[in-house]
Amino acid sequence: MELETKQTRKVRMETILRETFLPKELLVLDVSLEHAGHPGMTKDSKETHFRIKMSSDSFQGKSTVEQHRAVYEVLGPEFKKGLHALEMDLSSP
């Protein structure tokens, strides 16, 4: 739990994605402010919506659905802690 209090969700997600997919390119953007005022979002909602652009050899030969499922699987714990949505642009080099 100490790791969670010292690192932002963005940093945790970047670490998980780097360690799991060894990406050639990785960009993780917090776009939570774009969703302010949406149902379920309060003034205290932080780090809830992210945009990910990632290129990884591990996506080679996988469908878009398979790629997205792989990312959702490794980031599952973050959804249980307040992550609400991901927009993903995934590819293989």
C-alpha positions as CSV (number, residue, x, y, z in Angstrom):
1,M,0.0,0.0,0.0
2,E,2.9,2.4,0.6
3,L,3.7,2.3,-3.1
4,E,0.2,3.5,-3.9
5,T,0.4,6.5,-1.6
6,K,3.8,7.7,-3.0
7,Q,3.0,7.2,-6.7
8,T,0.3,8.6,-8.9
9,R,-2.0,6.3,-10.8
10,K,-0.3,7.5,-14.0
11,V,3.2,6.4,-12.8
12,R,1.8,3.1,-11.5
13,M,0.2,2.4,-14.9
14,E,3.3,3.4,-16.8
15,T,5.4,1.0,-14.7
16,I,2.9,-1.9,-15.1
17,L,2.7,-1.3,-18.9
18,R,6.5,-1.0,-19.3
19,E,7.1,-4.2,-17.3
20,T,4.4,-6.2,-19.0
21,F,4.6,-5.2,-22.6
22,L,8.1,-3.8,-23.0
23,P,6.8,-1.1,-25.4
24,K,8.8,0.5,-28.1
25,E,6.6,3.6,-27.6
26,L,4.4,4.5,-24.5
27,L,2.4,7.6,-23.8
28,V,0.0,7.7,-20.9
29,L,-2.1,10.9,-20.6
30,D,-4.4,11.8,-17.8
31,V,-7.5,13.2,-19.4
32,S,-9.7,13.3,-16.3
33,L,-10.4,17.0,-16.5
34,E,-12.1,16.4,-19.9
35,H,-14.8,14.4,-18.0
36,A,-15.5,16.9,-15.2
37,G,-19.2,17.1,-14.6
38,H,-20.0,13.7,-16.1
39,P,-22.3,11.4,-14.0
40,G,-20.3,9.8,-11.2
41,M,-17.5,12.4,-11.4
42,T,-17.1,14.7,-8.4
43,K,-14.8,17.6,-7.8
44,D,-12.7,15.1,-5.8
45,S,-12.4,12.6,-8.7
46,K,-8.8,12.5,-9.8
47,E,-6.9,10.3,-12.2
48,T,-10.0,8.5,-13.5
49,H,-9.7,8.8,-17.3
50,F,-6.6,8.0,-19.3
51,R,-5.5,7.9,-22.9
52,I,-2.8,5.3,-23.8
53,K,-0.7,5.1,-26.9
54,M,1.5,2.1,-27.0
55,S,3.4,0.1,-29.5
56,S,4.7,-3.3,-28.5
57,D,6.0,-6.5,-30.1
58,S,3.7,-8.4,-27.8
59,F,0.7,-7.2,-29.8
60,Q,2.0,-8.8,-33.0
61,G,-0.7,-11.0,-34.6
62,K,-3.3,-10.1,-32.0
63,S,-6.7,-8.5,-32.8
64,T,-7.6,-5.1,-31.5
65,V,-9.9,-6.9,-29.0
66,E,-7.1,-9.2,-27.8
67,Q,-4.8,-6.2,-27.4
68,H,-7.3,-4.3,-25.4
69,R,-8.2,-7.3,-23.2
70,A,-4.5,-7.7,-22.4
71,V,-4.2,-4.1,-21.2
72,Y,-7.4,-4.3,-19.2
73,E,-6.2,-7.5,-17.5
74,V,-2.9,-6.0,-16.2
75,L,-4.6,-2.7,-15.2
76,G,-7.5,-4.5,-13.5
77,P,-6.4,-3.6,-10.0
78,E,-6.4,0.1,-10.9
79,F,-10.1,-0.1,-12.0
80,K,-10.9,-1.4,-8.5
81,K,-9.2,1.7,-7.1
82,G,-10.9,4.4,-9.1
83,L,-9.8,4.2,-12.7
84,H,-12.9,4.7,-14.7
85,A,-12.0,4.6,-18.4
86,L,-9.2,4.1,-20.9
87,E,-8.9,5.2,-24.5
88,M,-6.3,3.1,-26.2
89,D,-4.3,3.4,-29.4
90,L,-2.4,0.1,-29.5
91,S,-0.2,-1.4,-32.2
92,S,2.8,-3.5,-33.0
93,P,5.9,-1.9,-34.5
